[in-house]
Amino acid sequence: MGVPRWNTNHCRMNGEIEARIGAVAARQHGVVIRRQLLELGFLPGTIRRRATSGWLRRLHRGVYLVGPVPPPRARKMAAVLACGLESLLSHWSAAALWTLAAPQAVTAPPDVSVMGDRAVRRAGIRIHRVTSLDPDERTTLDGLPVTTPARTLVDLAAVAASRDLERAVARAEREQLVSREMLAGLVTRYKGRPGVPALRATLDRSGGVAFTRSEAETRFLALVRKAGLPVPQTNVMVHGYEIDFLWPLQRLAVEVDGCRYHSSRSRFESDRRRSTHLAAHGIHVVHLTWHQIVHDDVATAVQIAPALLRAELR
């Protein structure tokens, strides 16, 4: 007995609908919303059955994952779609997306900015209400609606520690995601906004901001500024090696040592070979430990100042 014609057509129609839904989900990191499912031909009962069978997984009210395995950015896209039109990733989530901050933990709620003054609550989402965002503060990255790097830094300034904000600003400048003019414009635009004074202080700091990757490096940079020494370049490539701190004119480098910051003894030995290589190119390397930076900060500053002077006289 052959398969009834209506059943063949029904299966073919469902297959076509599923293909269209799959195409939309592929553009949205595996996520679709109920309105899209209805527009593409699914009936309410079909949505319920597909959710029961696991073909759809409910992430938020009216927001579904297509398939059993979420792509890496599915949670972020689902959070934006759950908060409605004009919503976009912001704060820590935006900073992580722009690589201005470390990736968020899997359990961390996504940060989403929502336009207008209406109360919006969504479980598992950290919602920030804003009255408006100018067009130059909105963009998309990899299909995700997100605040621009400059606006992200403005938002981050209200929630981040000063050293985390400095790192984020420095990375944004280093990657040419922002300019001083951009940030200065937003600081003026939002002069009464929480966090803006901290961002202004970061931009006004003598010697500019610096990109550091460990607590020891952060402490050393603060020590240099406190002592009134010239601010070095940080984490720069020189003759094939990345240097923690470099005064290029004086051809002096500082490296932060210690197994606390280097993953193994072999890495520690590798650092010594690097110093020998740099010395051969006329760059003197001073090695400092965590203890010297934190507990002997005055002595360390006294050690660096003559080293800079001697380097200038060479």
C-alpha positions as CSV (number, residue, x, y, z in Angstrom):
1,M,0.0,0.0,0.0
2,G,1.4,3.4,-1.0
3,V,1.8,6.4,1.3
4,P,-1.3,8.7,1.2
5,R,-0.7,11.7,-0.9
6,W,-1.8,14.2,1.8
7,N,0.8,12.7,4.2
8,T,3.6,13.0,1.7
9,N,2.7,16.6,1.0
10,H,2.4,17.3,4.8
11,C,5.9,15.8,5.4
12,R,7.3,17.8,2.5
13,M,5.7,21.0,3.8
14,N,7.1,20.4,7.3
15,G,10.5,19.7,5.9
16,E,10.4,23.0,4.0
17,I,9.3,24.9,7.1
18,E,12.0,23.4,9.2
19,A,14.6,24.3,6.6
20,R,13.5,27.9,6.6
21,I,13.5,28.0,10.4
22,G,17.0,26.4,10.4
23,A,18.2,29.2,8.0
24,V,16.9,31.9,10.3
25,A,18.4,30.2,13.4
26,A,21.8,29.9,11.6
27,R,21.8,33.7,11.3
28,Q,20.9,34.1,14.9
29,H,23.3,31.8,16.6
30,G,20.8,28.9,16.7
31,V,18.0,31.0,18.3
32,V,14.5,31.9,17.0
33,I,11.6,33.7,18.6
34,R,7.9,32.6,18.6
35,R,6.9,35.3,16.2
36,Q,9.4,34.1,13.6
37,L,8.2,30.5,14.0
38,L,4.6,31.6,13.4
39,E,5.5,33.7,10.4
40,L,7.5,30.8,8.9
41,G,4.4,28.5,9.0
42,F,4.5,26.7,12.4
43,L,1.1,26.6,14.3
44,P,1.0,27.1,18.1
45,G,0.3,23.5,18.6
46,T,3.3,22.5,16.4
47,I,5.6,24.8,18.5
48,R,4.4,23.0,21.7
49,R,5.0,19.6,20.2
50,R,8.5,20.5,18.9
51,A,9.4,21.9,22.3
52,T,8.2,18.7,23.9
53,S,10.2,16.5,21.5
54,G,13.4,18.6,22.0
55,W,13.6,20.0,18.5
56,L,13.0,23.3,20.1
57,R,14.4,24.2,23.5
58,R,12.8,27.1,25.4
59,L,15.5,29.6,26.7
60,H,13.3,32.5,27.6
61,R,9.6,33.2,27.2
62,G,9.0,33.1,23.4
63,V,12.7,32.4,22.7
64,Y,13.8,29.0,21.5
65,L,17.0,27.2,20.6
66,V,16.8,25.1,17.5
67,G,18.4,21.8,18.1
68,P,20.0,20.2,21.3
69,V,23.4,21.9,21.3
70,P,23.7,25.7,21.8
71,P,26.3,27.5,19.7
72,P,28.8,29.6,21.8
73,R,26.9,32.8,21.5
74,A,23.4,31.4,21.7
75,R,22.8,32.7,25.3
76,K,23.8,36.2,24.4
77,M,21.5,36.3,21.3
78,A,18.7,34.7,23.3
79,A,19.0,37.4,26.0
80,V,18.8,40.2,23.4
81,L,15.8,38.7,21.6
82,A,14.0,38.1,24.9
83,C,14.2,41.8,25.8
84,G,12.5,43.0,22.6
85,L,13.3,45.4,19.7
86,E,16.1,47.9,20.1
87,S,17.7,45.9,22.9
88,L,21.4,45.1,22.7
89,L,24.3,43.6,24.6
90,S,26.1,46.1,26.9
91,H,28.3,46.4,29.9
92,W,30.4,43.3,30.7
93,S,28.8,41.2,28.0
94,A,29.6,43.8,25.4
95,A,33.2,44.2,26.8
96,A,33.7,40.5,26.6
97,L,32.4,40.4,23.0
98,W,34.8,43.2,22.0
99,T,37.6,41.3,23.9
100,L,38.0,44.4,26.2
101,A,37.4,42.1,29.2
102,A,37.8,38.4,30.0
103,P,35.1,36.1,28.7
104,Q,32.2,35.8,31.1
105,A,31.6,32.7,33.1
106,V,29.0,30.4,31.6
107,T,26.8,31.0,34.6
108,A,27.1,34.8,34.4
109,P,23.8,36.5,33.3
110,P,24.1,38.4,30.0
111,D,24.0,42.2,30.3
112,V,21.3,43.8,28.0
113,S,20.4,47.4,27.7
114,V,16.7,48.0,27.0
115,M,15.3,51.3,25.6
116,G,12.6,53.3,27.3
117,D,11.4,53.5,30.9
118,R,9.1,50.5,31.1
119,A,10.0,47.9,33.6
120,V,11.4,44.7,32.0
121,R,12.3,41.6,33.9
122,R,13.7,38.4,32.5
123,A,15.1,35.6,34.5
124,G,18.8,35.0,33.9
125,I,19.4,38.4,32.3
126,R,20.9,41.5,33.9
127,I,18.8,44.3,32.4
128,H,19.9,47.9,32.2
129,R,17.3,50.5,31.3
130,V,18.4,53.5,29.2
131,T,16.3,56.3,27.9
132,S,18.0,56.3,24.5
133,L,21.1,55.4,22.6
134,D,22.4,57.6,19.7
135,P,23.1,55.8,16.4
136,D,26.8,56.1,16.9
137,E,26.5,54.0,20.1
138,R,24.8,51.0,18.5
139,T,26.2,48.4,16.1
140,T,26.3,44.7,15.5
141,L,29.2,42.3,15.8
142,D,28.9,38.8,14.4
143,G,25.2,39.3,14.1
144,L,24.7,40.4,17.7
145,P,23.3,43.8,18.5
146,V,25.8,45.4,20.8
147,T,26.9,48.8,22.1
148,T,29.9,50.3,20.3
149,P,33.3,49.9,22.0
150,A,33.2,53.6,23.1
151,R,29.7,53.3,24.6
152,T,30.7,50.0,26.2
153,L,33.5,51.7,28.0
154,V,31.1,54.4,29.2
155,D,28.9,51.7,30.6
156,L,31.8,49.7,32.0
157,A,33.1,52.8,33.9
158,A,30.0,52.6,36.2
159,V,30.5,49.0,37.2
160,A,34.2,48.1,36.8
161,A,37.2,48.6,39.2
162,S,39.6,51.3,38.1
163,R,42.3,48.9,37.0
164,D,39.8,46.8,35.0
165,L,38.6,50.0,33.3
166,E,42.1,51.1,32.5
167,R,42.9,47.7,31.0
168,A,39.7,47.9,28.9
169,V,40.5,51.4,27.6
170,A,44.0,50.5,26.8
171,R,43.0,47.4,24.9
172,A,40.4,49.4,23.0
173,E,43.0,51.9,22.0
174,R,45.6,49.3,21.2
175,E,43.2,47.4,18.9
176,Q,42.1,50.8,17.4
177,L,38.5,50.2,18.4
178,V,38.2,53.7,19.9
179,S,40.0,57.0,19.7
180,R,40.5,59.6,22.4
181,E,38.2,61.9,20.5
182,M,35.4,59.4,20.5
183,L,35.7,58.8,24.3
184,A,36.0,62.5,25.0
185,G,32.9,63.1,23.0
186,L,30.9,60.6,25.0
187,V,32.3,61.9,28.3
188,T,31.0,65.3,27.4
189,R,27.7,63.9,26.2
190,Y,27.1,62.0,29.5
191,K,28.9,64.2,32.0
192,G,26.3,63.6,34.7
193,R,26.2,59.8,34.2
194,P,27.6,57.4,36.9
195,G,31.1,56.2,36.1
196,V,31.9,59.1,33.7
197,P,34.2,60.8,36.3
198,A,36.1,57.5,36.6
199,L,36.4,57.3,32.8
200,R,37.5,61.0,32.6
201,A,40.2,60.4,35.3
202,T,41.4,57.4,33.3
203,L,41.7,59.4,30.1
204,D,43.4,62.3,31.9
205,R,45.9,60.2,33.8
206,S,49.5,61.3,33.1
207,G,51.2,59.1,30.5
208,G,47.9,57.8,29.2
209,V,46.5,54.3,29.9
210,A,48.5,51.1,29.7
211,F,47.6,47.5,28.8
212,T,48.6,45.2,31.7
213,R,47.8,41.5,32.2
214,S,48.7,40.7,35.8
215,E,48.3,42.2,39.2
216,A,52.0,42.5,39.5
217,E,52.2,44.5,36.3
218,T,49.4,46.7,37.5
219,R,51.1,47.4,40.8
220,F,54.4,48.2,39.0
221,L,52.7,50.7,36.7
222,A,51.1,52.4,39.7
223,L,54.5,52.5,41.4
224,V,56.1,54.2,38.3
225,R,53.4,56.9,38.2
226,K,53.7,57.5,42.0
227,A,57.4,57.9,41.7
228,G,57.0,60.4,38.8
229,L,59.0,58.3,36.4
230,P,58.4,58.3,32.7
231,V,55.5,55.9,31.9
232,P,56.8,52.9,29.8
233,Q,55.1,51.1,27.0
234,T,53.5,47.9,28.2
235,N,53.3,44.4,26.6
236,V,55.1,45.4,23.4
237,M,56.8,43.1,20.9
238,V,60.6,43.7,20.6
239,H,62.9,41.5,18.4
240,G,60.3,38.7,18.5
241,Y,59.6,38.8,22.2
242,E,56.8,40.4,24.2
243,I,58.1,42.7,26.9
244,D,56.2,43.6,30.1
245,F,57.5,47.2,30.2
246,L,59.8,49.1,27.8
247,W,61.3,52.6,27.7
248,P,62.3,52.6,24.0
249,L,64.4,55.7,24.1
250,Q,66.5,54.5,27.0
251,R,66.5,50.9,25.7
252,L,65.5,49.7,29.1
253,A,63.0,46.9,29.8
254,V,61.5,45.6,33.0
255,E,60.2,42.0,33.3
256,V,58.0,40.8,36.2
257,D,59.4,37.4,37.4
258,G,58.3,34.7,39.6
259,C,56.5,31.3,39.2
260,R,53.4,32.9,40.6
261,Y,53.0,34.7,37.2
262,H,54.8,32.2,34.9
263,S,53.3,28.9,34.4
264,S,56.4,26.7,34.9
265,R,60.1,26.5,35.6
266,S,60.7,26.0,31.9
267,R,59.0,29.3,31.2
268,F,61.1,30.9,33.9
269,E,64.3,29.7,32.1
270,S,62.9,30.8,28.8
271,D,62.6,34.3,30.2
272,R,66.3,34.3,31.0
273,R,67.2,33.3,27.5
274,R,65.0,36.1,26.2
275,S,66.9,38.6,28.4
276,T,70.2,37.4,26.9
277,H,68.8,37.8,23.4
278,L,67.6,41.3,24.1
279,A,70.9,42.3,25.7
280,A,72.6,41.3,22.4
281,H,70.4,43.9,20.7
282,G,71.3,46.6,23.2
283,I,68.3,46.4,25.5
284,H,69.0,46.1,29.2
285,V,66.5,44.0,31.1
286,V,65.7,44.5,34.8
287,H,64.0,41.6,36.5
288,L,61.6,42.3,39.4
289,T,59.7,40.0,41.7
290,W,56.3,40.3,43.2
291,H,57.8,41.0,46.6
292,Q,59.9,43.8,45.3
293,I,57.0,45.5,43.7
294,V,54.5,45.1,46.5
295,H,56.6,45.2,49.7
296,D,59.8,47.0,48.6
297,D,58.1,49.6,46.3
298,V,60.3,52.5,47.4
299,A,63.5,50.5,46.9
300,T,62.3,49.3,43.6
301,A,61.6,52.9,42.4
302,V,65.0,53.9,43.6
303,Q,66.4,51.0,41.5
304,I,64.6,51.9,38.4
305,A,65.3,55.6,38.4
306,P,69.2,55.2,38.2
307,A,68.7,52.5,35.6
308,L,66.8,54.9,33.4
309,L,69.5,57.6,33.9
310,R,72.3,55.2,33.1
311,A,70.5,54.0,30.0
312,E,70.1,57.6,28.8
313,L,73.9,58.2,29.3
314,R,74.9,55.1,27.3
